[in-house]
Amino acid sequence: MKTQINKKTWTPTKEFLPLILGKELGEELEEKEIAKLELFERGLANELNKNDTIEQAIAKIVKMALAAEFGASLVASRGAKGMIETITRGIMGDSQLRKQALIIVDRFAHA
């Protein structure tokens, strides 16, 4: 059964949704994809803090994305730290990805 994103919830920007799901904004999402996105959003709401540096916040986004997609055990594994640091540096070094990450931080960070 396919469902569409509920219009009352946060809808990612047109640049962000294809990045995380590989789909355009108007396409239908499977329940499993919606569950992953909701898990990602809940994790960000709990973890992101307005006092985080940009690099700390992006690292948290990367961790939440990996945990939502592949499970928390991947993030907790020994080799994950280097992978998270590499992805974080990649995002920090690309202006478009950094801008998208800052939009996410602005949306989910709490005081």
C-alpha positions as semicolon CSV with decimal commas, in nm:
position;residue;x (nm);y (nm);z (nm)
1;M;0,000;0,000;0,000
2;K;0,141;0,339;-0,096
3;T;0,074;0,658;0,094
4;Q;0,155;1,020;0,038
5;I;0,322;1,251;0,287
6;N;0,067;1,407;0,519
7;K;0,046;1,776;0,430
8;K;0,023;1,871;0,800
9;T;0,371;1,735;0,873
10;W;0,698;1,894;0,772
11;T;0,758;1,861;0,400
12;P;1,124;1,865;0,297
13;T;1,229;2,119;0,036
14;K;1,235;2,011;-0,328
15;E;1,614;1,992;-0,309
16;F;1,618;1,782;0,009
17;L;1,367;1,507;-0,070
18;P;1,542;1,379;-0,384
19;L;1,868;1,381;-0,190
20;I;1,744;1,152;0,087
21;L;1,489;0,942;-0,098
22;G;1,583;0,964;-0,464
23;K;1,231;1,079;-0,550
24;E;1,062;1,396;-0,660
25;L;0,833;1,578;-0,415
26;G;0,510;1,476;-0,588
27;E;0,588;1,105;-0,607
28;E;0,420;0,863;-0,371
29;L;0,624;0,717;-0,089
30;E;0,610;0,366;0,048
31;E;0,519;0,322;0,414
32;K;0,870;0,196;0,489
33;E;1,021;0,516;0,342
34;I;0,779;0,730;0,544
35;A;0,869;0,539;0,862
36;K;1,240;0,598;0,798
37;L;1,180;0,968;0,735
38;E;0,974;0,998;1,055
39;L;1,247;0,817;1,253
40;F;1,505;1,054;1,106
41;E;1,298;1,360;1,198
42;R;1,229;1,239;1,555
43;G;1,598;1,168;1,605
44;L;1,694;1,512;1,482
45;A;1,436;1,680;1,703
46;N;1,586;1,502;2,005
47;E;1,955;1,545;1,918
48;L;2,004;1,881;1,746
49;N;2,072;2,177;1,970
50;K;2,100;2,542;1,871
51;N;2,432;2,557;2,060
52;D;2,591;2,292;1,834
53;T;2,857;2,406;1,592
54;I;2,773;2,358;1,225
55;E;3,009;2,061;1,208
56;Q;2,856;1,900;1,519
57;A;2,505;1,950;1,382
58;I;2,594;1,802;1,043
59;A;2,759;1,503;1,213
60;K;2,435;1,447;1,406
61;I;2,235;1,467;1,083
62;V;2,466;1,210;0,923
63;K;2,435;0,978;1,225
64;M;2,054;1,005;1,224
65;A;2,036;0,942;0,850
66;L;2,255;0,632;0,879
67;A;2,062;0,506;1,180
68;A;1,727;0,559;1,008
69;E;1,840;0,390;0,688
70;F;2,062;0,108;0,816
71;G;1,992;0,079;1,189
72;A;2,152;0,209;1,505
73;S;2,396;-0,082;1,516
74;L;2,580;0,056;1,212
75;V;2,631;0,394;1,380
76;A;2,754;0,221;1,697
77;S;3,002;-0,002;1,511
78;R;3,378;0,054;1,536
79;G;3,429;0,174;1,180
80;A;3,139;0,418;1,177
81;K;3,328;0,713;1,325
82;G;3,556;0,750;1,023
83;M;3,266;0,711;0,782
84;I;3,062;0,975;0,967
85;E;3,359;1,214;0,970
86;T;3,418;1,163;0,597
87;I;3,053;1,224;0,508
88;T;3,043;1,528;0,737
89;R;3,353;1,676;0,569
90;G;3,195;1,613;0,229
91;I;2,881;1,801;0,328
92;M;3,082;2,084;0,484
93;G;3,286;2,117;0,165
94;D;2,987;2,143;-0,070
95;S;2,793;2,470;-0,052
96;Q;2,462;2,322;-0,172
97;L;2,473;2,030;0,073
98;R;2,582;2,262;0,355
99;K;2,289;2,493;0,278
100;Q;2,046;2,197;0,288
101;A;2,195;2,079;0,617
102;L;2,152;2,425;0,767
103;I;1,786;2,425;0,662
104;I;1,744;2,097;0,848
105;V;1,926;2,234;1,154
106;D;1,706;2,542;1,152
107;R;1,394;2,326;1,137
108;F;1,482;2,074;1,408
109;A;1,727;2,232;1,654
110;H;1,596;2,313;1,998
111;A;1,727;2,558;2,256
